[in-house]
Amino acid sequence: MTQEFAGKIVVVSGGSRGIGRGIAAAFAAQGAQTVLAASSQDTLNATADAITQSGAIRPDVCAADLRTEDGCKAVFALVSQRHGRCDILVNSAGATRAGAFLDLTADAWQDGFALKFFGCVHLCRLFWPMLAASHGHVVNIIGGAARTPDPGFLIGGSVNAAMHNFTKGLSGLGKRDGVNVNAILPGLTETARVGQLFAQRAAASGKTVDEERAAQVAKEGLARLGTPEDVAALALFLCGEAARHIQGTAIAVDGGGTPGVY
């Protein structure tokens, strides 16, 4: 295995589970010092233990509420004090609710934007000077709903679309400052998070969870659900030197589930 990212400081929000954990493990396996940020200290510690047991450098962890600017500042403070630099920022935190529109509360909408969208915005703003100094990379993990509106996933689709626009706009600053900014749009991926979404959709549709899962897979014509490793492979590529000319792009990792050309 190569050590392309040896000596790099890689910050991963939402790095304690699911896609974020898969991405953190992949960077660590290639020699990076990872910094994982999420809300649960216990889950962060368990993930750090697992990555260390694989033979990689032990990740630093920061338990913080990334829905708030103060939580994001805590992550930045830890990285500043321990490393004084950041080469790669992966924004993977965020879990938005699915469900019937009339059942989605104002709090659910606020929470959806607070963690996934504003958490991403705050971290990008805080780390930007470091990223510019290192000619680094930003990878925002968004989701296919950014391109495919769905009445059963209005919060997620709206948040993802906002992140998509933000990523493209930020890439313009990246061209000026030497920071590559791109996005990944995962489709249905085997994580605990997707299990929750199937349960929420089932409650809204009156189907069982298994029926809802089968219906979504059939709707997208998938051979299988994706894995965190599928997404991590693209994240590694986008942050490598071979991808330096890729800027402001959003790439789907969804087994062909996106129906349109855009």
C-alpha positions in Angstrom: 0.0 0.0 0.0 1.3 3.5 -0.9 1.9 6.2 1.7 0.9 9.1 -0.5 -0.6 11.0 2.4 2.3 10.4 4.9 2.8 13.6 7.0 -0.5 15.1 5.9 -3.0 16.4 8.4 -6.5 15.3 7.4 -9.6 16.6 9.3 -12.8 14.6 8.9 -16.0 15.9 10.4 -18.5 13.1 11.1 -15.4 10.8 11.2 -16.6 8.5 13.9 -19.0 6.4 11.8 -20.4 5.6 8.4 -18.9 7.2 5.3 -16.7 9.6 7.4 -15.2 6.7 9.3 -14.5 4.9 6.1 -12.8 8.0 4.6 -10.7 8.5 7.8 -9.6 4.9 7.9 -8.5 5.1 4.2 -6.4 8.2 4.7 -4.9 6.8 7.9 -4.0 3.6 6.0 -2.0 5.8 3.6 0.0 7.4 6.3 -2.0 10.5 7.2 -2.5 11.9 10.7 -6.2 12.1 10.9 -8.3 14.3 13.2 -11.8 13.1 13.7 -14.6 15.4 14.8 -18.1 14.2 15.9 -20.5 14.6 18.8 -19.9 11.3 20.8 -16.6 10.9 22.7 -17.2 7.2 23.1 -17.8 6.6 19.4 -14.8 8.7 18.5 -12.6 6.7 20.9 -13.9 3.4 19.5 -13.1 4.5 15.9 -9.7 5.7 16.9 -9.0 2.4 18.6 -10.1 0.5 15.5 -7.9 2.6 13.1 -4.9 2.2 15.5 -5.4 -1.6 15.6 -5.2 -1.7 11.8 -1.6 -0.4 12.1 -2.2 3.2 11.2 -1.3 6.3 13.2 -3.8 6.9 16.0 -6.2 9.6 15.1 -6.7 12.7 17.2 -10.3 13.1 18.2 -12.5 16.1 19.1 -15.9 15.6 20.6 -17.9 18.8 19.7 -21.3 19.9 18.6 -20.7 20.8 15.0 -24.1 22.4 14.7 -22.6 25.4 16.5 -19.8 27.7 15.5 -18.2 27.2 18.9 -18.1 23.5 18.3 -16.4 24.0 15.0 -14.0 26.4 16.7 -13.1 23.7 19.2 -12.0 21.4 16.3 -9.9 24.2 14.8 -8.3 25.0 18.1 -7.3 21.4 18.6 -5.7 21.2 15.1 -4.0 24.5 15.6 -2.5 23.6 18.9 -1.4 20.0 18.0 -0.4 20.4 14.4 -0.4 24.0 13.2 -1.6 23.0 9.8 -4.3 21.3 7.8 -3.8 19.7 4.4 -7.2 18.2 3.8 -10.7 18.9 5.1 -13.4 16.4 4.6 -16.9 17.6 5.6 -18.9 14.4 6.2 -21.0 15.3 9.3 -24.8 15.6 8.9 -27.9 13.4 9.1 -31.1 14.9 7.8 -34.5 13.4 8.3 -36.7 11.8 5.7 -40.5 11.7 6.1 -43.8 13.3 5.0 -43.5 17.0 4.5 -46.4 17.9 6.8 -44.8 15.9 9.6 -41.4 17.5 9.4 -41.1 20.1 12.2 -39.4 23.4 12.2 -36.8 22.0 14.6 -36.0 19.2 12.1 -35.4 21.7 9.3 -33.2 23.9 11.5 -31.2 20.8 12.7 -30.7 19.6 9.2 -29.1 22.8 8.1 -27.3 23.5 11.3 -25.1 20.3 11.2 -24.6 19.5 7.6 -24.7 22.9 5.9 -23.6 25.4 8.5 -21.1 22.9 10.1 -19.5 22.6 6.7 -19.5 26.4 6.2 -18.0 27.1 9.6 -15.2 24.6 9.2 -14.3 25.7 5.7 -14.1 29.3 6.9 -12.0 28.5 9.9 -9.5 26.2 8.1 -9.3 28.1 4.9 -6.0 30.0 5.8 -4.3 26.7 6.7 -5.6 25.1 3.5 -4.4 28.0 1.4 -1.0 27.8 3.0 -0.7 24.1 2.3 -2.4 24.3 -1.1 -4.7 21.7 0.3 -8.0 20.1 -0.5 -11.7 20.3 0.6 -14.0 17.4 -0.1 -17.7 17.9 0.9 -19.7 14.7 1.2 -23.1 15.7 0.0 -25.6 13.2 -1.4 -27.5 12.4 -4.6 -30.5 14.2 -3.4 -28.7 17.4 -4.3 -29.6 16.6 -7.9 -32.8 14.5 -7.5 -35.6 16.2 -5.5 -37.8 13.8 -3.7 -41.0 14.7 -1.8 -40.1 12.2 0.9 -36.7 13.7 1.5 -37.3 17.4 1.3 -34.9 18.4 4.2 -32.1 16.3 2.9 -32.6 17.4 -0.7 -32.7 21.1 0.3 -29.6 20.9 2.5 -27.7 18.9 -0.1 -28.6 21.4 -2.9 -27.3 24.3 -0.7 -24.0 22.4 0.0 -23.7 21.7 -3.8 -24.0 25.4 -4.6 -21.7 26.4 -1.7 -19.0 23.9 -2.9 -19.1 25.3 -6.5 -18.9 28.8 -5.2 -16.1 28.1 -2.8 -14.1 26.4 -5.6 -13.8 29.8 -7.2 -11.9 31.0 -4.2 -9.9 27.8 -4.3 -8.7 28.7 -7.8 -7.4 32.0 -6.5 -5.9 30.5 -3.3 -4.6 27.2 -4.6 -7.1 25.0 -2.7 -8.9 22.2 -4.6 -12.6 22.1 -3.6 -14.8 19.2 -4.8 -17.8 17.3 -3.7 -18.9 13.6 -3.6 -22.5 12.7 -4.0 -23.0 9.2 -2.5 -26.1 7.3 -3.3 -27.6 4.6 -1.0 -24.7 3.4 1.1 -24.6 0.6 3.7 -24.4 2.6 6.9 -26.5 2.9 10.1 -27.7 6.2 8.7 -29.3 4.7 5.7 -31.0 2.2 7.9 -32.6 5.1 9.8 -33.7 6.7 6.5 -35.4 3.5 5.4 -37.2 3.4 8.8 -38.3 7.1 8.4 -39.5 6.5 4.8 -41.4 3.4 5.9 -43.2 5.3 8.6 -44.3 7.9 6.1 -45.3 5.5 3.4 -47.0 2.8 5.5 -44.6 0.1 4.2 -42.3 -2.1 6.3 -38.7 -1.2 6.5 -37.8 -4.2 4.3 -40.4 -3.2 1.7 -39.1 0.4 1.7 -35.5 -0.8 1.3 -36.4 -3.1 -1.6 -38.5 -0.3 -3.3 -35.7 2.2 -3.1 -33.1 -0.3 -4.5 -35.5 -1.3 -7.3 -36.3 2.3 -8.1 -32.7 3.2 -8.7 -32.0 -0.1 -10.5 -29.0 -0.9 -8.3 -27.0 -4.2 -8.2 -26.1 -3.4 -4.6 -25.9 -0.6 -2.1 -22.7 1.3 -1.9 -20.1 1.0 0.9 -18.1 3.6 2.7 -15.0 2.2 1.0 -16.5 3.1 -2.4 -16.7 6.7 -1.3 -13.4 6.7 0.4 -11.6 5.6 -2.8 -12.8 8.7 -4.6 -11.9 11.0 -1.7 -8.4 9.7 -1.8 -8.1 10.2 -5.5 -9.5 13.8 -5.3 -7.0 14.7 -2.7 -4.0 13.2 -4.6 -1.6 15.0 -6.9 -3.1 13.2 -9.9 -6.4 15.1 -9.4 -5.0 18.6 -9.1 -6.8 19.7 -12.3 -10.2 18.6 -10.9 -11.8 21.7 -9.3 -15.4 22.6 -8.4 -16.7 19.2 -9.5 -19.4 17.0 -7.8 -19.1 13.3 -8.6 -21.7 10.7 -7.8 -20.8 7.4 -6.3 -24.2 5.8 -6.6 -24.0 2.7 -8.8 -25.7 4.7 -11.6 -28.7 5.6 -9.5 -28.8 9.3 -10.5 -31.4 9.4 -13.3 -30.5 12.6 -15.1 -27.5 13.7 -17.1 -26.6 16.4 -14.5 
